[in-house]
Amino acid sequence: HWKVVLPHQNPLRKMFRIAVLSVLEVEGAEVLVGNVHTHTLLYANAVRLDQMAHVAESLDKKYSLGLIGGDFNTDSGYIVREMERIFLKSGYVRATGDLGPTHKQDLLGIVDLELDHLFVKGMEVVSAGKVENASASDHLPIWLSVKLELPGADK
């Protein structure tokens, strides 16, 4: 396991956000997994997109299987499309594209935010969802069930 320090220091707290990456062994195959938390919506889209690009560029291409997810703080269709484009360059596709809002509060009664996402590489998505009645966070937990595409084996 290792951490990836994201660019753009918080000017008030003087801290940097990180992504945490790890390699798991699953049925004899190595799977790169990671958790990301980009800056909040108080920062420009360009800052969050730069952080996403930094994570995507840090994903070691030697791993044919991967699962990357977390709170990407996406606040518009534009930033979601750009995020998908960024991760696709590293071979990852968004697996949770049909979940809808993942933030509990409808801001000002007009905006439902889809902040959280999961991306996969070398996996077939079986199902995905979110837990509607969770109470531990202002975000709804998202989940994913996948089949690994192991070389030389049936799915």
N, C-alpha and C positions, 0 to 999 in steps of 0.2 A: 504494500500500500504506500501511497505517497500523496502529497498535496500539490496542487497547482495554484500559485498565487495569482489572482486576477489583477489586471491593470486597473488604475483609477482609484487612488486612495480616497477614503471618505475625508473631506476637508475638516470636519468638526471632530470626529473621533480619532482621526489619524490612523485608521485601520484599513486593511485590505480584505476584500472578500476572497474566498478560496473555493476550489473544487477539490473533492477527495476522490482519488481513483484507487482501485484495487483489482487484483487478478484472483478470480475464484477458479477452482478446479471442479468441473461439472461433468460427470460421466467420462472422465479422462481428458476432457477438453478444457483449455484455458479460456475463461470468459472475462473480458475487461468490463468492470462495472464502475459507475461513478455517480456522485451526487454533486449538484451545482446549486449555488444560490447567488444570483447576480444582484447588483444594486437595486434599490427600490425605485418606484415610479417617480421619485423626486429628481432622478437623474435623467438626462436626455436619452432617447432611443439609441443614439450613436454610442454612448458609453456602454449600455447593456449589450448591444450588438458586438462591440469590441471585446467585451468579456466573453461572450459566447464563442467568438472566433478564436480567442486565445485557448479556450477549452478544447474546441474542435481540433485545433492545430496540435494540441498536446496528446491527442489520442494516438497511441502507438499503432501504426498500420500493420504490425506483425500479427495482431489479434484479429481473427476472422469472425469472432463472436463478441458482441458487446451490448451493454445496456447502460444508458446514461439518462439520468433524470434529475428533477428537482424543481425549485422555484426559480423560473426564468424571468418573472415579473414582466410578462408580455401584456401590453395594454391596448393592442390594436391588431387588426388583420395584417397590416403592413409588417409589423415587427415579427409576427408569427411566420409569415411567408419568408422573411429574410432569415429568421432563425432556422427554418427548414432548409433553406438553400445553403446556409453555412454548414450545417451538420451533414447534409448530403454529400458535400465535398469530401468528407471523411468516411463515407459509406454508411451513414446512419440515417434512418428514416423515422419520422414521427409516428409512433404507434398509438398515440392517444388523441388523435385528431377529431374525434366525434364526441368528446365528453362534455363540451360546453363549459360554462363557468366553473371555476374551481375556487373562487373567492366567495366566502359566505355572504358578505354584505354587498348588496346592489348599491354602489356608490351613488348618492344623491337620487336614488330611485330611477336612474336612467342608464347605468353602465354595469353590465355583468362582465367580470374579468376572468379570462382563462389564463391563469398565471403559471400553472404547473404542467409539466410535460414529461413524457418518457420517449426515448429514442432507442431503436434497436438496430443491430447489425448482425446478419447471419441467423436471424430467428424468424419464425413464422408466428405472427400474432394470432392467438386462439381467441382471446377475449380481453376486454379492458373495461374499466369502470371507475366510479368514484363512490365514496361513502358519504351519502347525503346527510346522515344524522350525527356526524362526528362532532365532538365538542372540545377537543384539545387545542385547537388552533383556529385562526380566522380563515384558514385554507381547508378545503375538503381533501382528504387523502385520496390519492389515485392509485390504482393497481393494474397489474398486467399479468396475463397468463400467456406463455409462449412455448413453442416447440423449437428446440435447437436444431439447426441444420448441420449435423455432424458429418464431416467428410467420410465417405465410404459406408455410411449407415442409413437405415431408413429413418424417416422423421418420427 
